[in-house]
Each structure stands twice: as C-alpha cells, then as structure tokens.
Amino acid sequence: MGIRQYKPVTAGRRQGSVSDFAEITDRKKKPEKSLLLPKPK
C-alpha cells in the first residue's frame, strides 16, 4: 500500500502523510448490481 505525502504548504502539512488506498479501491470497477437499492423520490 502506498503512502501519500503532502507538499509543505502550511506548517501542519509539512510532515503529513496518509495511507493511499489505491490498491483496495479500484475506480474502474462498477458496483455489484444486486447490492444496490434505488433511492426513494
């Protein structure tokens, strides 16, 4: 799993880094149709 490091724009972001969940979530896959429910109007 990758780590995303922020550019030091502010003092709080200077040492900031968070986990990158790109391996877990695939943006190209569509959701499973059987798990979806229609939104009520």
C-alpha positions, 0 to 999 in steps of 0.5 A, spaced: 500 500 500 502 506 498 503 512 502 501 519 500 505 525 502 503 532 502 507 538 499 509 543 505 504 548 504 502 550 511 506 548 517 501 542 519 502 539 512 509 539 512 510 532 515 503 529 513 502 523 510 496 518 509 495 511 507 493 511 499 488 506 498 489 505 491 490 498 491 483 496 495 479 501 491 479 500 484 475 506 480 474 502 474 470 497 477 462 498 477 458 496 483 455 489 484 448 490 481 444 486 486 447 490 492 444 496 490 437 499 492 434 505 488 433 511 492 426 513 494 423 520 490 
